[in-house]
Amino acid sequence: MYSKEETQRLKREFWVTFAEKYPRKWVLYDTKIKDFSFKFYVDNKKAKVLIDIEHRNDATRKIYFEKLESLKTILEDDFIKDLVFERDFVLENGKTISRVWVEKLNVSVSNRNYWDEIFAFFNEKMHAVEMFYLEYGDYIRDLEMNT
C-alpha cells in the first residue's frame, strides 16, 4: 500500500508521463457547451474516457443527452464500440449528471506496467470522441435543433 503522498506523487507522474508520450491539446472542457466536457479517469481497477453533461437545468442536460443518444449508432459504428449511456448518473457527492463512457478494466494507475496500455487506450478513445464531436458538435450544441 502506498501512503497518501506516494499515491499523489505516482498519479502526478502518471499524468506527466501521459502528456509527454501524447503531447497534444485535448478538447476536454473546451467543447463550447457549458457543463459539457470530456474527461480521462483512472484508478486501480479501470480506466475510462467520459463525456459528462453536468448542466444544472435537468431539462437542458437531458436534451444534450438525448442528442448523444440519437447519434448512438453512428458513434458506435464509426467511432467507439462498447459505450455505456447513463441518463441519470449519480456522482459520489449526490449530484445527478448524464454520462457516456467507455472503459478498460483490469488496469491500475499504481502499477507502471499498465501505463502504456492505459495511455494507448486514452489516446485512441479520446481521439475518437474528439473526431465524433468535430463532426457532430454543431448539432449537439444547437438546442433549437430537435433530436
MOPE-V862579 format. One record per backbone hydrogen bond with DSSP energy under -0.5 kcal/mol. NH is the residue of the N-H (numbers start at 1). CO is the residue of the C=O. If there is no record, write none. Layout:
nh:NH co:CO
nh:NH co:CO
This chain:
nh:7 co:3
nh:8 co:4
nh:9 co:5
nh:10 co:6
nh:11 co:7
nh:12 co:8
nh:13 co:9
nh:14 co:10
nh:15 co:11
nh:16 co:12
nh:17 co:13
nh:18 co:14
nh:19 co:15
nh:20 co:16
nh:21 co:17
nh:22 co:18
nh:23 co:20
nh:24 co:22
nh:26 co:24
nh:30 co:27
nh:31 co:29
nh:36 co:33
nh:37 co:52
nh:38 co:28
nh:39 co:50
nh:41 co:48
nh:43 co:46
nh:47 co:104
nh:48 co:41
nh:49 co:102
nh:50 co:39
nh:51 co:100
nh:52 co:37
nh:52 co:50
nh:53 co:98
nh:54 co:35
nh:54 co:52
nh:58 co:56
nh:61 co:57
nh:62 co:58
nh:63 co:59
nh:64 co:60
nh:65 co:61
nh:66 co:62
nh:67 co:63
nh:68 co:64
nh:69 co:65
nh:70 co:66
nh:71 co:67
nh:71 co:68
nh:72 co:69
nh:75 co:71
nh:76 co:72
nh:77 co:73
nh:78 co:74
nh:79 co:75
nh:80 co:75
nh:84 co:101
nh:86 co:84
nh:86 co:99
nh:89 co:87
nh:89 co:97
nh:90 co:88
nh:91 co:89
nh:91 co:95
nh:94 co:91
nh:97 co:89
nh:97 co:95
nh:98 co:53
nh:99 co:86
nh:100 co:51
nh:101 co:84
nh:102 co:49
nh:104 co:47
nh:106 co:45
nh:107 co:45
nh:109 co:43
nh:111 co:108
nh:112 co:110
nh:114 co:111
nh:115 co:112
nh:116 co:112
nh:118 co:114
nh:119 co:115
nh:120 co:116
nh:121 co:117
nh:122 co:118
nh:123 co:119
nh:124 co:120
nh:125 co:121
nh:126 co:122
nh:127 co:123
nh:128 co:124
nh:129 co:125
nh:130 co:126
nh:131 co:127
nh:132 co:128
nh:133 co:129
nh:134 co:130
nh:135 co:131
nh:136 co:132
nh:137 co:133
nh:140 co:136
nh:141 co:137
nh:142 co:138
nh:143 co:141
nh:145 co:142
nh:146 co:144
